[in-house]
């Protein structure tokens, strides 16, 4: 009599202690980030120089843009767990030193710019590495659920971190807020150190897959530059990752400008004020949290590629409508709809990237997708501002929505992306 071994069902991500440790560390780091940026803005404002304040707040974006792709190379060479631990430790030390400096002396623009540059450089290492960790701590079938949990943590961190930073600044000034951020960065370290990573599985490819998709280059690359070039070449040749990066780039360029700078200008033009702006942002955050919760609970969405592209198209309609509605209530409702659709599209896109990428290239692939979000998309701010000044918010939101929709349309036009599925 033959006994057939029955494979034990995999543990859902939200019940996996290893995933929860990663999620706790990620949440603590993100709350620390929110408090840090709040403290930095207030410390810069207290220098009394409006131009200096703008310089301080913009300084951190420079090393992120320059070093983000290199951060992916480092994550692949050293392993993302090591890079995340090192970057969180560096951030804890950096903000602690700044807190001590602010206790002893008044902040200067020069000191704050140096800190912003250093913090941005460390962020350029942290972001690709933390995004490359999920496949090393869980099974492929749980990656969509982990993306939902991560999105929930990011939204919750923004909601919790900003008020915490404000209270800390009001109570003890920026130095207390920096010290609070340091505590949160330090809290993530024991969780990261206790994280158990597993060997990454061999990539599953069909018989029609190209050689570039089946396995990494067999030749050893002698330096980091060749690693970077090899990663970019791998993405370009991949039948799924190349189109995904194009969709991400178009969607972010059309989304970031109107949803950040554009909403501020819209609220000013309509007389909705800061309170109205707050309700609109809250609507978007609520919708995004709802999509994250849906994915975290459900764990898998059938026909993920098709759903992702359709959500990008539908969300673009919402973006175009934002500048056409007459009241804050209507705008907040549409923002919630945009948050729901864009949040689901973004989480599915992240899960597809992580399941499609070869393990040897995962850090570099993550760094490229993150690069579009944190380095390239913010370049739309000055373009959005100039366009609103010339033509008003209505036409600018419509054009931005068209750019965003082109990402979804591009995905639908490509059979490989349209038919992409997540692992069961």
N, C-alpha and C positions, 0 to 999 in steps of 0.2 A: 504494500500500500504506500503510495507516494504522498508525502506531505508537502504541500505547496506553501512556501513562506509568504506571508502577507506583509506587505510593506506598511509600516506605521504611518498614519497620516501626519503631514508636516504640521508643526505648531503655528497657529496664526501669529502674525507679527505683534499684535497688541497683547499677546499673552506670553511672549518670548522675553525672558529676563535680559537676555543679551541685547535685543533690540531696544528694550525699555531703558537700559543703561545708556545706550547711544543716544536715544531720544532725550533723556534727562540731561546729558552733557550738552547736546545741541541746543536745547531750550535754555539752559543756563548761559551758554555763550551768546545766544541771540538776545536775551534780556540784558546781558552785560553790554552788548553792542549798542542797544537802544539807549541805555543810561550813559554810555560813553559819548555818543553823539549829542545827546542833550547837554551834558556837562561841557563838551567842547564848544558848542554854540554859545552857551552863556559865558564861558571864560573868554571867548573871542569878543563877544559884545562888550564885556567889561574893560576891554582895552581902549574903548572910546573911538575906535577908528572903523568907520563903515567899510572902507575899502579893505582894511586889514581883516575884518571879519569875513568878508567874501573870500579873501585869499586863503584864510585858514580852512574854511569849509570846503573849498575847491581842491586844496592841496592833496587830500587823501585819495582823490580819484586818479591822480597822475601815476603813482606806482601801481595801482590796481590795473590800469590800462597797459602799462609797460611790462609788468611782471606776471600777469595772470596766466599766460600760456606757459611760462617757465614753471609756475607752480604745479601745473599738470605734469610736466616732465619730472619734477622732483617727487611728486606723489607716486609715479610709476617706478622710479628708481629706488626710493627708500621705503615705499609702502605708505598708504594714506594714513594709517593709524599713527605712525611715528610723526608724520608731518602735522597732523591735527594736534597731537599732544605738545609738540614743540611750539607751534604757533600760539596755542592757548596759554602756555607758560610764558611765552614772550610778551603777550598782551597783558597778562597779569602783572609782570614786572614793570612794563612800560607805564601803565596807568598808575601804579603805586608810586613810581618815581615822580610822575607829574603831580600827583596829589601832594607829595611831600614838598615839591618845589613851590606849589601854590600856597601851602601853609607858611612857608618861610618868606615868600616875596610875591609881589603883584605879577600877574601874567603879562608877558609881552608877546607881540605878534610873532616875533622870530622864534621863540620857544615853542609856541603852539603850532606853528607851521612845521617845525622839525618833528614834533610828536605826530602830527597828522600824516606826514610823509612816512614815518616809520610804521605807524599803525596801518596805513594803507598797504605798505609792502608786506606786512605780516598777513593782512587779509587776503592778499593775492595768493598766498600759500595756503591759507586755511580753507577758502571757498572751494577750490577744485578737490582738495583732499577730503573734506567732509562729504562732498557729493559723491565721491568714489567709494565710500565705505559701505553703503548698504549691501551690495552683492557679496561682501566679505563677512557679513554678520547674519545673513539669513539666506533662504533658498530663493531661486528665481521666481517661483510662484507667489512670493510674498512682496515682491518689489513694488507693485502698484499700491498695496496697502501701506507700505513704508513711505511712499511718496505722499500719500494722503496724511499720514501721521506727521510727516515733516512739515507739510503745508499748514496743518493745524497748529503745530508748535511755532512756526514763523508768525502766523497771525496773532496767536496768543501772546507771543513775546512782545510784539509791537504794542498791543493793548496794555500789557502790564508794565513794560519797560519805560515808556514815555512818562506815565504818571509817577512811577518810582523815581525817575531822574528828576522830575519837577519838584517832588517833595524833598529830595536830598539837597537840591540846589537851594530851595527856599529855606531849609533848616540850617545847613552848614556851608552853603556856597558850593562852587564847582569842585573844591577839593574833597568834600564829603561824597559827592556824586562819583568822582573818579575812584575813590576808595571802595564805594559800593560795587562799582563795575569790576574792580579788581577781585573782590570777594567772589563774585559770580564766575569769573574766569577761573579762579582757583578751585571753585566747587566742581567744575567740570572735569578737573584732572583725575581725581580718584576713580570717577566713573569710566573715563577713557582708559585708564591704566588697567582696570578690571575687565575691559572688553575682550572677548574671545573672538578672534578672526579665524575663518576657515579657508582651506585652499579653494581657490576659485575653480569652478568646473570648466572643462574644455568647451569652447563655443560650439553650439549646435548649428550646423549649416546644412543646407540642402545640396543635392548633387549639382545644381546649377550655379551654386555660389562661386564667385571668382576666387582666385588664389589669394587676393588681398584680404578677403573676408574669412577665409578658412583658418588662417594662422598668421602670426606675426612674421616679420622678416627673420630668416634664420641667421643672417649675419649679425654679429655684435656691432652696435654702433659705438664709435669711439668717444663721442662727447655728447653733451646735452643739446647742442645745436642740431646734430644729426638725429637725435631722438625726437626733437620738436618737428623737424622737417618730415621725418618718417611718420609721425602721428598725423600731421596735416595731409600727407599723401594717402595714408590709410583711410582717413575720413572721405577724401575726395573720390577714392575708388570704390567705396562701400555703397552698395545699392540702396541701403536704408539710411545710414548715418549722414551721407551727403545731403539728400533731400531734407532730412530732419533739421540739419543746421541751417539750411536755407529758410525753412518754415519758421524756425526760431528767430532768425535775423529779421525777417520781414514783420513778423508779429510783434516783436519788441520795438522796432522802429516806429510802427504805427500805434503802439499802445502806450509807451512810456510818456511821450510828450503831452498828449491830451489828458491823460489820467493824472499827471502831476502838475506841471506848469499850466496846462490849459484849463484845468478846473479852477485854479486860483483866479485866473483872468476872467473866466466865465462868472464866478461868484461876484467879483468886483463889478463887472459890467451890469449884471442883473440886480445888484444891490442886496444880494443874499448875505453878504458879510462872512465873517469867520464862522459864525454859528451854522449858517447854511452849508458852508464848505465842510464843516465837521459832520453834518448829517449825511452828506453825499459820500464822504470817505467811509463813514460808519456803514452805510448801505453796501458799498463795495466790499468792505472787510467781512460783513455778514454773509454776503453771497459766496465769497471765496472760501470762508470757513465752512459753509454748507457743502460745497463741492468736495472739500478736503475730507469732511466727515463721511460723506457718501462713499468715497473711494476707500477710506480707512475701514469702514464697516463691511462694504461689499467685497473688497479685496481684488476683484478682477472685473473688467468691463469687456464684454465680447466685441470683436472688431474694433480694437482700440485705435488703429490708425484712421479708420473712417470716422469714428466718433470724434477724435481729436480735431480732424480737419473741419468737420461740420460745426463743432463748437466754436472754432476760430471764426468761421463765416458768420454764424449767428451772433456771436459776441460783437463783431464789427458793426452789425446793424444797430446794436445798442449804443456803441460809441458814437456813431453818426447822430443818433437821436438825442444824445445828452444835451447838445447845444440848441435843440429845437423846442424843448418843453418849457412851460411858463412858470412853474413853481418848484420850490425846493423838494416838496413831497414827491412830485413826478420824477425829478432828477435822482433822488435817493432810491426810488424804486427801480429805475433803469440801471443805476449803478450797481444795485444788488444783483440784477440780472447779468450785467457784464461780469461782475465778480464770480458768479456761479459758472458761467460758460468758460470764461478765460481761466479760472482756477482749475476746472476739470481738464481743459485742453493742456494746460501747463503740466499738471501732474501726470497725465497720460504720456505726454512727450518725454518727461524725465524718466518714466519707467521704461519706455521704448528704447531710449538712449542707453540705459544701463543694461538692458537685456540683449541688445543687439551688438554692443561693443565687445570686441575681444578683450579678455582680462588683461593682457599685456599692455593695452592701449587705454584702459578705462580712465586713468587720471588725466591723460591728454585730451581725450574726448570730452570729459566733464569740464575741463578748463576752457575748451572752445565754446561750448554752450553757455558757460558762465560768463565768458568774455563778452558775448553779445549783450547779455543782460546788464552787466555792471560797468562795461567800458564803452561799448559802441552806442547803445541806446541813449545814454545821457547826452550824447552829442546832438540829439534832436531838440534839446532845450532851447538853445539860442535860435534855431530855425523856427521852432514853434512860436517863440516870443515875437520874432520879427514878422512872421506871417500873420499872427493875430493883430499886430499893430497895423498891418497893411489892409487886411481883408476881413477882420473880425473873427469871432469864434466859430460861427456856423460853418463857413467854407473850410476852415482849418480842420475842424472835427470830421467833416465829410472826407477830406483828403486823407487824414490819418486813418480813418476807418477803411478806406479803399486800400491803403498800404497793408493794413492788418488783414483784410480779406484776401489780398493777393497771396498771403502765406497759406491760408486754408485752401484757396483754389489751386495753388501749386501742388499741395499735397494730394488733393483729389485727382489731379491730372496724372499723377505718377502711380502706376499700378502697384508697385512694390510697397509704397507707403500706405496707399489706400487699403491694401489687404493685410497690413501688418497686424499681428496678434501678440498678446502677452502670453507668457507661459502659464499653463494651468497649475 
